[in-house]
């Protein structure tokens, strides 16, 4: 399992994602990038020390063996960014580093949003190199960017080591295009169009990913702020975080009353 995010998202969602994925039997790799801007390498080293001290050391030895928590000083983030550029950078971060992980780990990787909860194992699929969540019949036409950028959903990706070259091309697409909404999903879709179709399988047909929180679904993902406030999702996240009774009570009350909105 692989996810990438900023520090704030990790603080809010990382524990639930990591604990749930490990409980489902997966090894987990999470990449965190400091805020874009000057002195990136120094701030990355400080952040790595902080998460090692405050998060990793609190895990059991068994959990630590299943987790790699990596803070990166990605060269793309050495300068300050506008709010939109920053948002798109973090949406794309996983694809910048996925080719390296596929080559170094030599095993299949499921790529998820950090606010996902892994409730059951994701099985190995040996029939294709890449699993994408296709929405090819989507008729969203309010703009060309939205139309082309919603043909594939980036909330779940399945990749084998043989797919490293495909994700090299996805990263190259992201690097040569302006950071704008939907560019990460557009990169997946437009690169897919240039590849042999037999390399791919459709994750939409697997039933693995669910944003309606069905009990039988292997992965719950909180698509958008409203779903991240959905009480079924919050209860499940708190369960995996092993929150105590009082914390569960106050967190759920905070979401019910609209005090908590993360």
C-alpha atoms as an extended CHARMM CRD file, in Angstrom:
* protein
*
       262  EXT
         1         1  UNK       CA              0.0000000000        0.0000000000        0.0000000000  PROA      1               0.0000000000
         2         2  UNK       CA              1.3060000000        3.4340000000       -0.9080000000  PROA      2               0.0000000000
         3         3  UNK       CA              0.0320000000        6.9490000000       -0.2170000000  PROA      3               0.0000000000
         4         4  UNK       CA              1.5860000000       10.4100000000       -0.3660000000  PROA      4               0.0000000000
         5         5  UNK       CA              0.4960000000       13.6340000000        1.3160000000  PROA      5               0.0000000000
         6         6  UNK       CA              1.4380000000       16.7870000000        3.1990000000  PROA      6               0.0000000000
         7         7  UNK       CA              2.1120000000       16.9410000000        6.9380000000  PROA      7               0.0000000000
         8         8  UNK       CA             -1.3580000000       18.1820000000        7.9130000000  PROA      8               0.0000000000
         9         9  UNK       CA             -3.1400000000       15.4280000000        5.9980000000  PROA      9               0.0000000000
        10        10  UNK       CA             -0.8140000000       12.8750000000        7.5350000000  PROA      10              0.0000000000
        11        11  UNK       CA             -1.5820000000       14.1400000000       11.0330000000  PROA      11              0.0000000000
        12        12  UNK       CA             -5.3200000000       13.8570000000       10.3890000000  PROA      12              0.0000000000
        13        13  UNK       CA             -5.5680000000       10.6830000000        8.3040000000  PROA      13              0.0000000000
        14        14  UNK       CA             -2.2400000000        8.8540000000        8.4250000000  PROA      14              0.0000000000
        15        15  UNK       CA             -2.8990000000        6.8360000000       11.5480000000  PROA      15              0.0000000000
        16        16  UNK       CA             -6.2000000000        5.4260000000       10.2910000000  PROA      16              0.0000000000
        17        17  UNK       CA             -4.7610000000        4.6070000000        6.8660000000  PROA      17              0.0000000000
        18        18  UNK       CA             -1.6250000000        2.9350000000        8.2260000000  PROA      18              0.0000000000
        19        19  UNK       CA             -3.3090000000        0.9770000000       11.0160000000  PROA      19              0.0000000000
        20        20  UNK       CA             -6.0920000000       -0.2320000000        8.7230000000  PROA      20              0.0000000000
        21        21  UNK       CA             -3.7370000000       -1.3180000000        5.9240000000  PROA      21              0.0000000000
        22        22  UNK       CA             -1.4340000000       -3.1680000000        8.3260000000  PROA      22              0.0000000000
        23        23  UNK       CA             -4.4650000000       -4.8260000000        9.9630000000  PROA      23              0.0000000000
        24        24  UNK       CA             -5.5150000000       -6.0350000000        6.4980000000  PROA      24              0.0000000000
        25        25  UNK       CA             -2.1250000000       -7.7130000000        6.0750000000  PROA      25              0.0000000000
        26        26  UNK       CA             -0.3820000000       -5.1800000000        3.8310000000  PROA      26              0.0000000000
        27        27  UNK       CA              2.9980000000       -3.5390000000        4.0070000000  PROA      27              0.0000000000
        28        28  UNK       CA              2.6600000000        0.2310000000        3.8830000000  PROA      28              0.0000000000
        29        29  UNK       CA              4.8130000000        2.9900000000        2.3910000000  PROA      29              0.0000000000
        30        30  UNK       CA              3.8320000000        6.6000000000        3.0440000000  PROA      30              0.0000000000
        31        31  UNK       CA              5.6250000000        9.6000000000        1.5520000000  PROA      31              0.0000000000
        32        32  UNK       CA              5.2780000000       13.0220000000        3.1710000000  PROA      32              0.0000000000
        33        33  UNK       CA              6.5130000000       16.2380000000        1.5780000000  PROA      33              0.0000000000
        34        34  UNK       CA              7.0990000000       19.4120000000        3.6070000000  PROA      34              0.0000000000
        35        35  UNK       CA              5.4060000000       22.6070000000        2.5050000000  PROA      35              0.0000000000
        36        36  UNK       CA              6.8900000000       23.8980000000       -0.7630000000  PROA      36              0.0000000000
        37        37  UNK       CA              9.3980000000       26.7010000000       -0.3460000000  PROA      37              0.0000000000
        38        38  UNK       CA             12.9930000000       27.5790000000        0.5510000000  PROA      38              0.0000000000
        39        39  UNK       CA             15.2120000000       25.4310000000        2.8050000000  PROA      39              0.0000000000
        40        40  UNK       CA             13.3140000000       22.3240000000        1.7050000000  PROA      40              0.0000000000
        41        41  UNK       CA             16.0700000000       19.8170000000        2.5620000000  PROA      41              0.0000000000
        42        42  UNK       CA             16.4830000000       21.1630000000        6.1010000000  PROA      42              0.0000000000
        43        43  UNK       CA             12.7520000000       21.1660000000        6.7320000000  PROA      43              0.0000000000
        44        44  UNK       CA             12.4320000000       17.6430000000        5.3110000000  PROA      44              0.0000000000
        45        45  UNK       CA             15.1140000000       16.3640000000        7.6980000000  PROA      45              0.0000000000
        46        46  UNK       CA             13.3450000000       18.0520000000       10.6290000000  PROA      46              0.0000000000
        47        47  UNK       CA             10.0070000000       16.5690000000        9.6000000000  PROA      47              0.0000000000
        48        48  UNK       CA             11.5020000000       13.0740000000        9.2380000000  PROA      48              0.0000000000
        49        49  UNK       CA             12.9070000000       13.3250000000       12.7640000000  PROA      49              0.0000000000
        50        50  UNK       CA              9.5680000000       14.5580000000       14.0760000000  PROA      50              0.0000000000
        51        51  UNK       CA              7.4280000000       11.7990000000       12.5510000000  PROA      51              0.0000000000
        52        52  UNK       CA              9.9490000000        9.1310000000       13.5770000000  PROA      52              0.0000000000
        53        53  UNK       CA              9.8450000000       10.3980000000       17.1510000000  PROA      53              0.0000000000
        54        54  UNK       CA              6.1330000000       11.1460000000       17.4590000000  PROA      54              0.0000000000
        55        55  UNK       CA              4.5940000000        8.4530000000       15.2570000000  PROA      55              0.0000000000
        56        56  UNK       CA              6.8840000000        5.5510000000       14.3750000000  PROA      56              0.0000000000
        57        57  UNK       CA              8.2450000000        5.0030000000       17.8830000000  PROA      57              0.0000000000
        58        58  UNK       CA              4.6920000000        4.6840000000       19.2040000000  PROA      58              0.0000000000
        59        59  UNK       CA              4.0580000000        1.6500000000       16.9680000000  PROA      59              0.0000000000
        60        60  UNK       CA              4.6620000000       -1.9250000000       18.0050000000  PROA      60              0.0000000000
        61        61  UNK       CA              7.7290000000       -3.6590000000       16.5740000000  PROA      61              0.0000000000
        62        62  UNK       CA              5.4380000000       -5.7380000000       14.3530000000  PROA      62              0.0000000000
        63        63  UNK       CA              3.7690000000       -2.6070000000       12.9770000000  PROA      63              0.0000000000
        64        64  UNK       CA              7.1300000000       -0.9150000000       12.4260000000  PROA      64              0.0000000000
        65        65  UNK       CA              8.2740000000       -3.8710000000       10.3160000000  PROA      65              0.0000000000
        66        66  UNK       CA              5.3080000000       -3.3130000000        8.0050000000  PROA      66              0.0000000000
        67        67  UNK       CA              5.7520000000        0.4550000000        7.6140000000  PROA      67              0.0000000000
        68        68  UNK       CA              8.1160000000        2.7160000000        5.6950000000  PROA      68              0.0000000000
        69        69  UNK       CA              7.5150000000        6.3820000000        6.4740000000  PROA      69              0.0000000000
        70        70  UNK       CA              9.5730000000        8.5290000000        4.1020000000  PROA      70              0.0000000000
        71        71  UNK       CA              9.8540000000       12.3120000000        4.0720000000  PROA      71              0.0000000000
        72        72  UNK       CA             11.0390000000       13.5850000000        0.6820000000  PROA      72              0.0000000000
        73        73  UNK       CA             12.6320000000       16.8490000000       -0.3960000000  PROA      73              0.0000000000
        74        74  UNK       CA             11.1820000000       16.7410000000       -3.9040000000  PROA      74              0.0000000000
        75        75  UNK       CA             13.0090000000       19.1960000000       -6.1450000000  PROA      75              0.0000000000
        76        76  UNK       CA              9.6940000000       20.3680000000       -7.5920000000  PROA      76              0.0000000000
        77        77  UNK       CA              8.8390000000       21.8700000000       -4.1810000000  PROA      77              0.0000000000
        78        78  UNK       CA             11.9180000000       24.0520000000       -3.6590000000  PROA      78              0.0000000000
        79        79  UNK       CA             10.0270000000       27.2410000000       -4.5180000000  PROA      79              0.0000000000
        80        80  UNK       CA              6.8390000000       28.5920000000       -2.9740000000  PROA      80              0.0000000000
        81        81  UNK       CA              3.6130000000       27.7620000000       -4.8260000000  PROA      81              0.0000000000
        82        82  UNK       CA              0.2060000000       29.3430000000       -5.2530000000  PROA      82              0.0000000000
        83        83  UNK       CA             -2.6460000000       27.5720000000       -3.4010000000  PROA      83              0.0000000000
        84        84  UNK       CA             -3.7390000000       25.8440000000       -6.6300000000  PROA      84              0.0000000000
        85        85  UNK       CA             -0.2050000000       24.7820000000       -7.5650000000  PROA      85              0.0000000000
        86        86  UNK       CA              0.3020000000       23.4320000000       -4.0500000000  PROA      86              0.0000000000
        87        87  UNK       CA             -2.9310000000       21.4160000000       -4.1420000000  PROA      87              0.0000000000
        88        88  UNK       CA             -2.0960000000       19.8860000000       -7.5150000000  PROA      88              0.0000000000
        89        89  UNK       CA              1.4950000000       19.1740000000       -6.4510000000  PROA      89              0.0000000000
        90        90  UNK       CA              0.2790000000       17.0650000000       -3.5410000000  PROA      90              0.0000000000
        91        91  UNK       CA             -2.3080000000       15.3230000000       -5.7310000000  PROA      91              0.0000000000
        92        92  UNK       CA              0.5290000000       14.4010000000       -8.1130000000  PROA      92              0.0000000000
        93        93  UNK       CA              3.1570000000       13.5480000000       -5.4910000000  PROA      93              0.0000000000
        94        94  UNK       CA              2.4190000000        9.8140000000       -5.4980000000  PROA      94              0.0000000000
        95        95  UNK       CA              3.0340000000        9.5800000000       -9.2490000000  PROA      95              0.0000000000
        96        96  UNK       CA              6.3930000000       11.3400000000       -9.0580000000  PROA      96              0.0000000000
        97        97  UNK       CA              7.7130000000        8.6210000000       -6.7460000000  PROA      97              0.0000000000
        98        98  UNK       CA              5.7480000000        5.5200000000       -7.7810000000  PROA      98              0.0000000000
        99        99  UNK       CA              8.1830000000        4.4350000000      -10.5610000000  PROA      99              0.0000000000
       100       100  UNK       CA             11.0680000000        4.4290000000       -8.0710000000  PROA      100             0.0000000000
       101       101  UNK       CA              9.1040000000        2.3560000000       -5.5590000000  PROA      101             0.0000000000
       102       102  UNK       CA              7.9960000000       -0.1610000000       -8.1850000000  PROA      102             0.0000000000
       103       103  UNK       CA             11.6050000000       -0.7150000000       -9.2360000000  PROA      103             0.0000000000
       104       104  UNK       CA             13.0330000000       -0.8530000000       -5.7120000000  PROA      104             0.0000000000
       105       105  UNK       CA             10.3590000000       -3.0220000000       -4.0930000000  PROA      105             0.0000000000
       106       106  UNK       CA              9.8300000000       -5.4050000000       -7.0070000000  PROA      106             0.0000000000
       107       107  UNK       CA              6.2350000000       -6.1610000000       -6.0380000000  PROA      107             0.0000000000
       108       108  UNK       CA              2.7280000000       -4.9750000000       -6.8640000000  PROA      108             0.0000000000
       109       109  UNK       CA              1.6280000000       -1.7450000000       -5.1830000000  PROA      109             0.0000000000
       110       110  UNK       CA             -1.8770000000       -0.4400000000       -4.5170000000  PROA      110             0.0000000000
       111       111  UNK       CA             -1.8700000000        3.3680000000       -4.4850000000  PROA      111             0.0000000000
       112       112  UNK       CA             -4.5270000000        5.0700000000       -2.3820000000  PROA      112             0.0000000000
       113       113  UNK       CA             -5.4830000000        8.4510000000       -0.9790000000  PROA      113             0.0000000000
       114       114  UNK       CA             -4.2370000000        8.8690000000        2.5890000000  PROA      114             0.0000000000
       115       115  UNK       CA             -7.8250000000        9.3200000000        3.8300000000  PROA      115             0.0000000000
       116       116  UNK       CA             -8.6860000000        5.7670000000        2.7130000000  PROA      116             0.0000000000
       117       117  UNK       CA             -9.4370000000        2.9660000000        5.1590000000  PROA      117             0.0000000000
       118       118  UNK       CA             -8.3100000000       -0.5170000000        4.0950000000  PROA      118             0.0000000000
       119       119  UNK       CA            -10.8530000000       -2.8770000000        5.6120000000  PROA      119             0.0000000000
       120       120  UNK       CA             -9.9490000000       -6.0630000000        3.7010000000  PROA      120             0.0000000000
       121       121  UNK       CA             -6.8770000000       -7.2110000000        1.7350000000  PROA      121             0.0000000000
       122       122  UNK       CA             -6.4390000000       -6.0980000000       -1.8680000000  PROA      122             0.0000000000
       123       123  UNK       CA             -5.6600000000       -9.3150000000       -3.7910000000  PROA      123             0.0000000000
       124       124  UNK       CA             -2.8140000000       -9.7670000000       -6.2400000000  PROA      124             0.0000000000
       125       125  UNK       CA             -3.8390000000       -9.5440000000       -9.9010000000  PROA      125             0.0000000000
       126       126  UNK       CA             -1.4650000000      -11.2820000000      -12.2990000000  PROA      126             0.0000000000
       127       127  UNK       CA             -3.4500000000      -10.6390000000      -15.4780000000  PROA      127             0.0000000000
       128       128  UNK       CA             -2.2800000000       -7.0820000000      -16.2760000000  PROA      128             0.0000000000
       129       129  UNK       CA              0.3790000000       -4.5150000000      -15.4000000000  PROA      129             0.0000000000
       130       130  UNK       CA             -1.8840000000       -1.6470000000      -14.3340000000  PROA      130             0.0000000000
       131       131  UNK       CA             -5.2820000000       -1.3350000000      -12.6940000000  PROA      131             0.0000000000
       132       132  UNK       CA             -7.0880000000        1.9710000000      -13.2730000000  PROA      132             0.0000000000
       133       133  UNK       CA            -10.5330000000        2.9980000000      -12.0690000000  PROA      133             0.0000000000
       134       134  UNK       CA            -12.1120000000        3.7960000000      -15.4260000000  PROA      134             0.0000000000
       135       135  UNK       CA            -15.0760000000        6.1000000000      -15.9500000000  PROA      135             0.0000000000
       136       136  UNK       CA            -14.8440000000        6.1860000000      -19.7330000000  PROA      136             0.0000000000
       137       137  UNK       CA            -18.5730000000        6.8070000000      -20.1810000000  PROA      137             0.0000000000
       138       138  UNK       CA            -18.4270000000        9.9470000000      -18.0630000000  PROA      138             0.0000000000
       139       139  UNK       CA            -20.0480000000       12.7940000000      -20.0240000000  PROA      139             0.0000000000
       140       140  UNK       CA            -18.8280000000       15.6520000000      -17.8440000000  PROA      140             0.0000000000
       141       141  UNK       CA            -18.4840000000       18.4130000000      -20.4400000000  PROA      141             0.0000000000
       142       142  UNK       CA            -18.3220000000       21.6740000000      -18.4890000000  PROA      142             0.0000000000
       143       143  UNK       CA            -14.7160000000       22.0590000000      -19.7190000000  PROA      143             0.0000000000
       144       144  UNK       CA            -12.1670000000       20.0630000000      -21.6920000000  PROA      144             0.0000000000
       145       145  UNK       CA            -10.0610000000       19.6900000000      -18.5440000000  PROA      145             0.0000000000
       146       146  UNK       CA            -12.9920000000       18.2590000000      -16.6000000000  PROA      146             0.0000000000
       147       147  UNK       CA            -14.0330000000       16.0050000000      -19.4900000000  PROA      147             0.0000000000
       148       148  UNK       CA            -10.5840000000       14.4810000000      -20.0090000000  PROA      148             0.0000000000
       149       149  UNK       CA             -9.6780000000       14.6420000000      -16.3330000000  PROA      149             0.0000000000
       150       150  UNK       CA            -12.5890000000       12.5460000000      -15.0890000000  PROA      150             0.0000000000
       151       151  UNK       CA            -12.2050000000        9.5250000000      -17.3740000000  PROA      151             0.0000000000
       152       152  UNK       CA            -10.0170000000        7.8830000000      -14.7170000000  PROA      152             0.0000000000
       153       153  UNK       CA            -10.3810000000        8.1810000000      -10.9390000000  PROA      153             0.0000000000
       154       154  UNK       CA             -7.0390000000        8.4670000000       -9.1250000000  PROA      154             0.0000000000
       155       155  UNK       CA             -8.3320000000        7.3510000000       -5.7090000000  PROA      155             0.0000000000
       156       156  UNK       CA             -7.0850000000        3.7850000000       -6.3240000000  PROA      156             0.0000000000
       157       157  UNK       CA             -4.3140000000        2.6000000000       -8.6390000000  PROA      157             0.0000000000
       158       158  UNK       CA             -2.8950000000       -0.9240000000       -8.9250000000  PROA      158             0.0000000000
       159       159  UNK       CA              0.6050000000       -1.2690000000      -10.3590000000  PROA      159             0.0000000000
       160       160  UNK       CA              3.0960000000       -4.0920000000      -10.8530000000  PROA      160             0.0000000000
       161       161  UNK       CA              6.8480000000       -3.5430000000      -11.3670000000  PROA      161             0.0000000000
       162       162  UNK       CA              6.2870000000       -4.0160000000      -15.1140000000  PROA      162             0.0000000000
       163       163  UNK       CA              4.2360000000       -0.8030000000      -15.0300000000  PROA      163             0.0000000000
       164       164  UNK       CA              7.1530000000        1.4180000000      -13.9710000000  PROA      164             0.0000000000
       165       165  UNK       CA              7.6240000000        2.6610000000      -17.5390000000  PROA      165             0.0000000000
       166       166  UNK       CA              3.9550000000        3.6800000000      -17.7720000000  PROA      166             0.0000000000
       167       167  UNK       CA              4.2460000000        5.7190000000      -14.5870000000  PROA      167             0.0000000000
       168       168  UNK       CA              7.5060000000        7.2630000000      -15.8400000000  PROA      168             0.0000000000
       169       169  UNK       CA              5.3900000000        8.6430000000      -18.6830000000  PROA      169             0.0000000000
       170       170  UNK       CA              2.6750000000        9.7960000000      -16.2730000000  PROA      170             0.0000000000
       171       171  UNK       CA              5.2660000000       11.7030000000      -14.2230000000  PROA      171             0.0000000000
       172       172  UNK       CA              6.7540000000       13.2050000000      -17.3950000000  PROA      172             0.0000000000
       173       173  UNK       CA              3.2690000000       14.3480000000      -18.4730000000  PROA      173             0.0000000000
       174       174  UNK       CA              2.7930000000       16.0500000000      -15.1090000000  PROA      174             0.0000000000
       175       175  UNK       CA              6.1740000000       17.7610000000      -15.3510000000  PROA      175             0.0000000000
       176       176  UNK       CA              5.5910000000       19.2280000000      -18.7930000000  PROA      176             0.0000000000
       177       177  UNK       CA              2.0590000000       20.5000000000      -18.1480000000  PROA      177             0.0000000000
       178       178  UNK       CA              0.7330000000       23.3390000000      -16.0410000000  PROA      178             0.0000000000
       179       179  UNK       CA             -0.4890000000       22.4320000000      -12.5610000000  PROA      179             0.0000000000
       180       180  UNK       CA             -4.2570000000       22.7230000000      -12.7900000000  PROA      180             0.0000000000
       181       181  UNK       CA             -7.3260000000       20.8480000000      -11.6240000000  PROA      181             0.0000000000
       182       182  UNK       CA             -7.6930000000       17.2470000000      -12.8540000000  PROA      182             0.0000000000
       183       183  UNK       CA             -4.1490000000       17.1320000000      -14.2810000000  PROA      183             0.0000000000
       184       184  UNK       CA             -3.2100000000       14.0010000000      -12.3000000000  PROA      184             0.0000000000
       185       185  UNK       CA             -6.2070000000       12.0540000000      -13.6210000000  PROA      185             0.0000000000
       186       186  UNK       CA             -5.7400000000       13.4890000000      -17.0860000000  PROA      186             0.0000000000
       187       187  UNK       CA             -2.1140000000       12.2890000000      -17.0180000000  PROA      187             0.0000000000
       188       188  UNK       CA             -3.2850000000        8.7560000000      -16.2010000000  PROA      188             0.0000000000
       189       189  UNK       CA             -5.9410000000        8.7920000000      -18.9260000000  PROA      189             0.0000000000
       190       190  UNK       CA             -3.9780000000       10.3890000000      -21.7620000000  PROA      190             0.0000000000
       191       191  UNK       CA             -0.9470000000        8.1920000000      -21.0910000000  PROA      191             0.0000000000
       192       192  UNK       CA             -3.2430000000        5.1400000000      -21.0360000000  PROA      192             0.0000000000
       193       193  UNK       CA             -4.4880000000        6.0660000000      -24.5250000000  PROA      193             0.0000000000
       194       194  UNK       CA             -0.9460000000        5.6440000000      -25.8840000000  PROA      194             0.0000000000
       195       195  UNK       CA             -0.4560000000        2.1840000000      -24.3430000000  PROA      195             0.0000000000
       196       196  UNK       CA             -1.5410000000       -1.3450000000      -25.4030000000  PROA      196             0.0000000000
       197       197  UNK       CA             -4.9440000000       -2.0270000000      -23.8990000000  PROA      197             0.0000000000
       198       198  UNK       CA             -4.0060000000       -5.4840000000      -22.6220000000  PROA      198             0.0000000000
       199       199  UNK       CA             -1.6940000000       -3.9000000000      -20.0510000000  PROA      199             0.0000000000
       200       200  UNK       CA             -4.7070000000       -2.6200000000      -18.0810000000  PROA      200             0.0000000000
       201       201  UNK       CA             -7.6250000000       -3.9030000000      -16.0530000000  PROA      201             0.0000000000
       202       202  UNK       CA            -10.6180000000       -1.9390000000      -14.7760000000  PROA      202             0.0000000000
       203       203  UNK       CA            -10.7040000000       -1.3910000000      -11.0160000000  PROA      203             0.0000000000
       204       204  UNK       CA            -14.2950000000       -0.1510000000      -11.2560000000  PROA      204             0.0000000000
       205       205  UNK       CA            -15.3180000000       -3.7690000000      -11.9110000000  PROA      205             0.0000000000
       206       206  UNK       CA            -13.5460000000       -5.1860000000       -8.8510000000  PROA      206             0.0000000000
       207       207  UNK       CA            -15.6950000000       -3.5960000000       -6.1510000000  PROA      207             0.0000000000
       208       208  UNK       CA            -12.5600000000       -2.7990000000       -4.1510000000  PROA      208             0.0000000000
       209       209  UNK       CA            -13.1750000000        0.9500000000       -3.8150000000  PROA      209             0.0000000000
       210       210  UNK       CA            -16.2550000000        2.4680000000       -2.2080000000  PROA      210             0.0000000000
       211       211  UNK       CA            -17.2300000000        6.0120000000       -1.1710000000  PROA      211             0.0000000000
       212       212  UNK       CA            -20.7230000000        4.9930000000        0.0000000000  PROA      212             0.0000000000
       213       213  UNK       CA            -19.2840000000        2.9990000000        2.9240000000  PROA      213             0.0000000000
       214       214  UNK       CA            -20.8550000000       -0.4040000000        2.3350000000  PROA      214             0.0000000000
       215       215  UNK       CA            -19.9700000000       -2.9430000000        4.9890000000  PROA      215             0.0000000000
       216       216  UNK       CA            -18.6060000000       -5.4920000000        2.4980000000  PROA      216             0.0000000000
       217       217  UNK       CA            -16.2880000000       -3.0690000000        0.6790000000  PROA      217             0.0000000000
       218       218  UNK       CA            -12.5080000000       -3.6250000000        1.0140000000  PROA      218             0.0000000000
       219       219  UNK       CA            -11.5860000000        0.0860000000        0.8280000000  PROA      219             0.0000000000
       220       220  UNK       CA            -13.5550000000        3.0770000000        2.0410000000  PROA      220             0.0000000000
       221       221  UNK       CA            -12.4050000000        6.3720000000        0.5680000000  PROA      221             0.0000000000
       222       222  UNK       CA            -13.6510000000        9.7950000000        1.6280000000  PROA      222             0.0000000000
       223       223  UNK       CA            -14.1360000000       11.6180000000       -1.6700000000  PROA      223             0.0000000000
       224       224  UNK       CA            -14.5030000000       15.2780000000       -0.7390000000  PROA      224             0.0000000000
       225       225  UNK       CA            -14.9730000000       17.1690000000        2.5030000000  PROA      225             0.0000000000
       226       226  UNK       CA            -18.5910000000       16.1480000000        3.0530000000  PROA      226             0.0000000000
       227       227  UNK       CA            -17.7500000000       12.4390000000        3.0020000000  PROA      227             0.0000000000
       228       228  UNK       CA            -14.7750000000       12.9820000000        5.3160000000  PROA      228             0.0000000000
       229       229  UNK       CA            -17.3740000000       14.2430000000        7.8240000000  PROA      229             0.0000000000
       230       230  UNK       CA            -19.7100000000       11.2530000000        7.3010000000  PROA      230             0.0000000000
       231       231  UNK       CA            -20.1740000000        9.6330000000       10.7240000000  PROA      231             0.0000000000
       232       232  UNK       CA            -19.8850000000        6.0430000000        9.4400000000  PROA      232             0.0000000000
       233       233  UNK       CA            -16.4760000000        6.9180000000        8.0340000000  PROA      233             0.0000000000
       234       234  UNK       CA            -15.4300000000        8.7990000000       11.1970000000  PROA      234             0.0000000000
       235       235  UNK       CA            -16.4350000000        5.8520000000       13.4200000000  PROA      235             0.0000000000
       236       236  UNK       CA            -14.4660000000        3.4460000000       11.2540000000  PROA      236             0.0000000000
       237       237  UNK       CA            -11.4080000000        5.7150000000       11.2540000000  PROA      237             0.0000000000
       238       238  UNK       CA            -11.5350000000        6.0640000000       15.0450000000  PROA      238             0.0000000000
       239       239  UNK       CA            -11.8060000000        2.2870000000       15.3660000000  PROA      239             0.0000000000
       240       240  UNK       CA             -8.5950000000        1.7650000000       13.4180000000  PROA      240             0.0000000000
       241       241  UNK       CA             -6.9090000000        4.5960000000       15.3060000000  PROA      241             0.0000000000
       242       242  UNK       CA             -7.8120000000        2.7370000000       18.5250000000  PROA      242             0.0000000000
       243       243  UNK       CA             -9.2530000000        5.8950000000       19.9770000000  PROA      243             0.0000000000
       244       244  UNK       CA            -10.3940000000        5.6960000000       23.5750000000  PROA      244             0.0000000000
       245       245  UNK       CA            -14.0240000000        6.0370000000       24.6140000000  PROA      245             0.0000000000
       246       246  UNK       CA            -13.7820000000        9.7050000000       25.5680000000  PROA      246             0.0000000000
       247       247  UNK       CA            -11.9450000000       10.6890000000       22.3960000000  PROA      247             0.0000000000
       248       248  UNK       CA            -14.5000000000        8.8230000000       20.2800000000  PROA      248             0.0000000000
       249       249  UNK       CA            -17.3170000000       10.6310000000       22.0820000000  PROA      249             0.0000000000
       250       250  UNK       CA            -15.8570000000       14.1120000000       21.6800000000  PROA      250             0.0000000000
       251       251  UNK       CA            -14.7240000000       13.6120000000       18.0750000000  PROA      251             0.0000000000
       252       252  UNK       CA            -18.1030000000       12.2730000000       16.9540000000  PROA      252             0.0000000000
       253       253  UNK       CA            -19.8910000000       15.0500000000       18.8510000000  PROA      253             0.0000000000
       254       254  UNK       CA            -17.6250000000       17.6030000000       17.1930000000  PROA      254             0.0000000000
       255       255  UNK       CA            -18.5270000000       16.3340000000       13.7270000000  PROA      255             0.0000000000
       256       256  UNK       CA            -22.2390000000       16.1320000000       14.5410000000  PROA      256             0.0000000000
       257       257  UNK       CA            -22.2290000000       19.7450000000       15.7220000000  PROA      257             0.0000000000
       258       258  UNK       CA            -20.0840000000       20.9710000000       12.8410000000  PROA      258             0.0000000000
       259       259  UNK       CA            -17.2500000000       22.0320000000       15.1440000000  PROA      259             0.0000000000
       260       260  UNK       CA            -14.8280000000       19.5850000000       13.4870000000  PROA      260             0.0000000000
       261       261  UNK       CA            -14.6840000000       19.9220000000        9.7140000000  PROA      261             0.0000000000
       262       262  UNK       CA            -11.4020000000       18.3040000000        8.5940000000  PROA      262             0.0000000000
